[in-house]
Amino acid sequence: MTDNRCILPWISLETTPLGNIRPCCLFDREIPFVNVKTHTLTEVLQGEYMTELREAFMKNRQPGQCAKCFKEEDAGKKSKRQYMLEKFKDIDVNYEDTRGDTLRFLDLKLGNICNLKCRICGSWSSSAWAQEDLAQFGEKHIAKQWLDQGRWPRSSKKFWEHIDELLPNIKYFEFTGGEPFLIKQHFDLLQRAVDGGYAGDIDIHYNTNGTQFPKQHEVWKKFKRVQIAFSIDNVGERFEYERDGAKWATVNRNIEKFYELREQGYPFEFQICVTWNVQNVMYMADFLTWVKKQPITDIHYNLMHDPEEFSLYNLPKTAKAPVMLALDKCIVQHPDYEEKIRSIKFIVSQRSNENDGEKLKKRLKEKDDFRDKNFAVTHEKFARVIGYE
């Protein structure tokens, strides 16, 4: 029998950019009736919702809210569930105890401060997006509410006091976005971990858009391991289109600066985190050619699930054959990535035949007109196969 268990419900929680709480970033809903201002993380871990989730895993079920991981595994892709079981294999967890263990891993999205307006993102996770939506649609847009909610790390004293109580047991922090290098509170937290003598036992993982090189970087010297994952999904002008506000040259310079710090003894590991979606799937060969020139060998293949119109599971039917052809050519050009490329091919082969791409084109057009951009210019091959002009 396949072992469906996941370690995260016993040792981990995620805070969302808007201050809500989930078991992990791929869980398809937030835990109801709780947030960082009303409950401590320990209360949530030991609460009824998480207890019932652990009971489901104890019975070897595949909870519906965890479908994203199991869909990826069906496609032959290593899921977050599997990554975390491997990463925390040395933590002794009693899977027969529904009460959960001590929090060891915190995935902290500390608000929605961000300088970019990535096409696969939105106002819930980027203050720059929120400000643009308010300019485009007016003050009554939900972006106003999200912008306000995203400020929670600056007004949640009890949250930080509770995190300080958890620090002695924390083994792993994950900081994503917004853009974590722009969030002062996270650097304050790291300094408190150093001052308390805990940093040497803590690993850190970042997802960063690569546009920032923080002046507070010396604090990282004290930690056990710091993995910096650069979120890069394409190259050149396509990268700048997809991650609006970023400059391709700046990101490449920053990668070089971080690499220089590693040469100076910083406990760095580097990763390229690429989120495969409908915008970049036809350009995988160009991306991998760039990757091979970098001082980074670890590439994490992430899949876009939401917004659904950008997901490969929702690829427009006119694009299926051209995308499959592009992926076949990519295997010829980059045979060392064949296994990962074939997992993407499997996903493309499973997409619905009913999707005509109208929702995708509408979303692209709405932002193209407001930003004075043109997807058909930067992404000419894919625009042509979906009929975007």
C-alpha positions in Angstrom: 0.0 0.0 0.0 1.3 3.5 -0.9 2.2 5.5 2.2 0.3 8.8 1.8 1.4 10.4 5.0 2.7 14.0 5.2 4.9 15.2 8.0 3.9 18.9 7.8 0.5 18.7 9.8 2.6 17.5 12.8 5.3 20.1 12.7 4.5 23.0 10.5 2.2 25.9 9.6 2.1 28.6 7.0 1.1 32.2 7.5 -0.3 33.8 4.3 0.4 37.3 3.1 -3.0 38.4 4.4 -2.4 36.9 7.9 -4.4 33.7 7.5 -3.0 30.3 8.3 -2.7 27.0 6.4 -1.0 23.7 7.0 1.3 24.5 4.0 1.4 26.6 0.8 -0.2 24.0 -1.4 -3.1 23.3 0.8 -6.1 24.5 -1.1 -7.8 26.5 1.6 -7.1 28.5 4.7 -8.0 27.2 8.1 -11.4 28.8 8.9 -12.1 31.2 11.7 -8.4 31.7 12.7 -5.7 34.2 11.7 -2.5 35.6 13.2 -4.4 38.3 15.2 -6.9 35.9 16.8 -4.9 32.8 17.5 -1.3 31.7 18.3 0.3 29.2 15.9 0.4 26.6 18.7 -3.3 27.0 19.2 -3.9 26.4 15.5 -1.6 23.4 15.4 -3.4 21.8 18.3 -6.9 22.9 17.2 -9.7 20.8 15.8 -9.0 21.4 12.1 -5.4 20.3 12.3 -6.3 17.3 14.5 -8.8 16.1 11.9 -6.3 16.5 9.1 -3.8 14.4 11.1 -6.4 11.8 11.6 -7.0 11.6 7.8 -3.3 11.0 7.3 -3.2 8.4 10.1 -5.9 6.5 8.1 -3.6 6.7 5.0 -6.1 8.9 3.2 -5.4 11.5 0.6 -7.2 14.6 1.9 -8.9 16.6 -0.8 -7.3 19.8 0.3 -3.9 18.2 -0.5 -4.8 17.2 -4.1 -2.1 19.4 -5.6 0.7 17.2 -4.2 -0.9 14.0 -5.2 -1.6 15.3 -8.7 2.1 16.2 -9.1 3.1 12.7 -7.9 0.8 11.1 -10.4 2.6 13.1 -13.1 6.0 11.7 -11.9 7.0 15.0 -10.3 8.4 15.0 -6.8 5.8 16.8 -4.6 6.3 19.1 -1.6 4.9 16.3 0.6 7.8 14.0 -0.6 10.4 16.8 -0.3 9.4 17.5 3.3 9.4 13.9 4.3 12.9 13.6 3.0 14.1 16.9 4.5 12.7 16.2 8.0 13.5 12.5 8.1 15.7 13.0 11.2 12.8 14.5 13.2 11.1 11.8 15.3 7.4 12.3 14.8 4.7 10.1 16.4 2.2 9.7 13.6 -0.2 8.0 15.9 -0.5 11.1 18.0 -3.3 13.3 16.7 -2.3 16.2 19.0 0.7 17.1 16.7 4.3 17.8 17.7 6.1 21.0 18.5 6.3 23.5 15.7 9.7 22.9 14.0 9.1 24.5 10.6 7.4 27.9 9.9 6.6 29.0 6.4 6.2 32.8 6.9 4.8 35.0 4.3 5.1 38.2 6.2 2.7 40.5 4.4 2.4 41.4 0.8 5.2 44.1 0.4 6.6 43.6 -3.0 8.1 45.7 -5.8 6.9 43.6 -8.7 3.6 42.9 -10.4 4.2 39.4 -11.7 1.6 38.2 -14.2 1.0 35.0 -12.2 0.5 36.9 -9.0 -2.0 39.4 -7.7 -3.0 42.0 -5.1 -3.3 39.4 -2.3 0.5 38.8 -2.5 2.0 42.0 -3.9 1.5 45.6 -2.7 2.7 46.8 -6.1 -0.2 44.8 -7.7 -2.6 46.2 -5.2 -1.7 49.8 -5.8 -2.0 49.2 -9.6 -5.4 47.6 -9.2 -6.6 50.6 -7.1 -5.3 52.9 -9.9 -7.0 50.9 -12.6 -10.3 50.0 -10.9 -10.8 52.5 -8.1 -10.8 52.6 -4.3 -13.7 50.1 -4.0 -11.7 47.3 -5.5 -10.9 44.4 -3.1 -7.2 45.3 -3.5 -7.8 48.0 -0.9 -8.8 45.4 1.7 -5.9 43.2 0.7 -3.4 46.0 0.9 -4.6 46.8 4.5 -4.6 43.1 5.5 -1.1 42.7 4.1 0.3 45.1 6.8 -0.3 42.7 9.6 3.3 42.0 10.4 3.7 45.7 11.5 0.7 45.6 13.9 0.8 42.1 15.4 2.9 42.4 18.6 1.5 39.2 20.1 2.4 37.2 17.0 6.1 38.2 17.3 6.1 37.4 21.0 4.8 34.0 20.3 7.4 33.4 17.6 10.1 34.3 20.1 8.7 31.6 22.4 8.9 29.0 19.5 12.4 29.9 18.5 14.2 27.3 20.8 12.5 24.5 18.8 12.5 25.9 15.3 14.7 24.0 12.8 13.6 25.6 9.5 12.2 28.9 8.4 10.9 29.5 4.9 10.4 33.1 3.8 8.5 33.8 0.6 6.5 36.7 -0.6 5.7 39.4 -1.0 9.4 39.9 -1.5 11.0 38.8 1.8 14.2 40.9 1.3 12.0 44.0 1.5 10.4 43.0 4.8 12.3 44.5 7.8 10.5 42.4 10.4 12.0 39.2 9.1 15.5 40.5 9.5 14.6 41.6 13.1 13.4 38.0 13.7 16.7 36.6 12.4 18.7 38.9 14.7 16.7 37.7 17.7 17.5 34.1 16.8 21.2 35.1 16.7 21.0 36.9 20.0 19.2 34.0 21.6 21.8 31.5 20.5 19.4 29.5 18.2 20.7 30.5 14.8 23.3 27.8 14.5 20.6 25.1 14.6 18.3 26.8 12.0 18.1 26.4 8.3 16.5 29.2 6.2 14.9 29.0 2.8 14.0 32.1 0.7 12.1 32.5 -2.5 13.2 35.9 -3.8 12.5 37.7 -7.1 16.2 38.5 -7.3 15.8 42.2 -7.6 17.1 42.9 -4.1 20.5 42.6 -2.5 19.9 43.4 1.2 22.4 45.4 3.3 21.5 43.2 6.3 23.2 40.2 4.8 25.8 39.7 7.5 23.2 38.2 9.9 23.1 35.1 7.6 26.6 34.2 8.6 25.3 32.9 12.0 22.8 30.4 10.6 23.3 26.7 9.9 22.3 26.9 6.2 20.7 29.6 4.1 19.2 28.5 0.8 18.3 31.3 -1.6 15.9 30.3 -4.4 15.7 32.8 -7.2 12.2 32.8 -8.8 13.1 33.0 -12.4 10.7 31.7 -15.0 12.0 33.0 -18.3 14.9 35.0 -19.7 15.4 38.5 -21.2 12.4 40.5 -22.3 10.0 37.7 -21.6 11.3 37.6 -18.0 10.7 41.4 -17.7 7.2 41.0 -19.1 6.2 38.2 -16.8 7.7 39.8 -13.7 6.7 43.4 -14.4 9.1 45.9 -12.7 12.1 43.6 -12.8 15.2 44.2 -14.9 16.9 41.1 -16.3 20.4 42.6 -16.0 19.9 43.6 -12.3 18.8 40.1 -11.4 21.9 38.6 -13.1 24.1 41.0 -11.2 22.5 40.2 -7.9 23.0 36.4 -8.5 26.7 37.2 -9.0 26.8 39.2 -5.7 25.3 36.4 -3.7 27.7 33.9 -5.2 30.6 36.2 -4.1 29.3 36.1 -0.6 29.3 32.3 -0.7 32.9 32.4 -1.8 33.5 34.6 1.3 32.2 31.8 3.6 28.5 32.5 3.9 26.5 29.3 4.5 24.7 29.7 1.2 23.0 27.2 -1.1 21.4 28.4 -4.3 18.5 27.3 -6.3 16.6 28.4 -9.3 12.9 28.0 -8.7 11.0 28.0 -12.0 7.2 28.0 -12.1 6.1 26.3 -15.2 3.0 27.9 -16.6 1.4 28.7 -20.0 3.6 31.8 -20.5 6.9 30.0 -20.4 6.4 26.3 -21.3 7.2 26.9 -25.0 10.5 28.6 -24.0 11.9 25.9 -21.7 14.9 25.3 -24.0 16.0 29.0 -23.8 15.6 29.0 -20.0 17.7 25.8 -19.5 20.4 27.2 -21.8 20.6 30.2 -19.5 20.5 28.0 -16.4 23.5 26.0 -17.5 25.6 29.2 -17.6 24.9 30.0 -13.9 26.9 28.9 -10.8 23.7 27.1 -9.6 23.0 23.5 -10.3 19.8 23.0 -8.2 16.7 23.7 -10.2 13.3 23.3 -8.6 10.4 22.7 -11.0 7.4 24.4 -9.5 3.9 24.1 -11.1 1.4 27.0 -11.3 -1.9 26.0 -9.9 -3.6 29.4 -9.3 -4.5 31.6 -11.1 -6.0 28.7 -13.0 -5.8 30.3 -16.5 -2.0 30.3 -16.2 -1.9 26.6 -15.1 -0.6 24.0 -17.5 -3.6 21.9 -16.3 -5.7 24.5 -18.1 -3.6 24.9 -21.3 -5.7 26.1 -24.3 -6.5 23.3 -26.7 -4.9 25.0 -29.7 -1.6 25.1 -27.8 -1.4 21.4 -26.8 0.3 20.1 -30.0 2.8 23.0 -30.4 3.7 22.8 -26.7 4.3 19.1 -26.9 6.5 19.6 -30.0 8.5 22.3 -28.2 9.0 20.0 -25.2 10.2 17.2 -27.5 12.8 19.6 -29.0 13.8 20.7 -25.5 14.6 17.0 -24.6 16.8 16.8 -27.7 18.6 20.0 -26.7 18.8 19.3 -23.0 18.7 15.5 -22.5 20.1 15.8 -18.9 16.7 17.3 -18.0 14.6 14.7 -19.8 13.0 13.3 -16.7 11.7 16.6 -15.5 10.6 17.6 -19.0 8.6 14.4 -19.4 6.7 15.1 -16.2 5.7 18.5 -17.8 4.7 16.6 -20.9 2.4 14.3 -18.9 0.7 17.3 -17.3 0.2 18.9 -20.7 -1.3 15.7 -22.0 -3.9 15.6 -19.2 -5.3 19.1 -19.7 -9.0 19.7 -20.5 -9.9 19.7 -24.2 -12.7 22.1 -23.5 -10.6 25.2 -22.7 -10.4 27.6 -25.6 -8.1 30.1 -23.9 -10.6 33.0 -23.8 -10.2 33.6 -20.1 -6.4 33.6 -20.5 -6.5 36.1 -23.4 -8.9 38.3 -21.5 -6.6 38.5 -18.5 -3.6 39.2 -20.7 -5.3 41.8 -22.7 -6.7 43.7 -19.6 -3.2 44.1 -18.1 -1.5 44.7 -21.5 -3.7 47.6 -22.2 -3.2 49.2 -18.8 0.6 48.6 -18.7 1.1 49.4 -22.4 2.7 46.0 -23.0 2.0 43.4 -25.7 2.2 39.7 -25.0 2.2 39.1 -28.8 5.5 40.9 -29.1 7.4 39.3 -26.2 5.9 35.8 -26.5 5.2 35.7 -30.2 5.3 31.9 -30.6 2.8 31.1 -27.8 0.6 34.1 -28.6 0.2 32.9 -32.2 -0.9 29.4 -31.1 -3.6 30.8 -28.8 -4.7 33.4 -31.3 -3.7 36.4 -29.1 -3.0 39.6 -31.1 
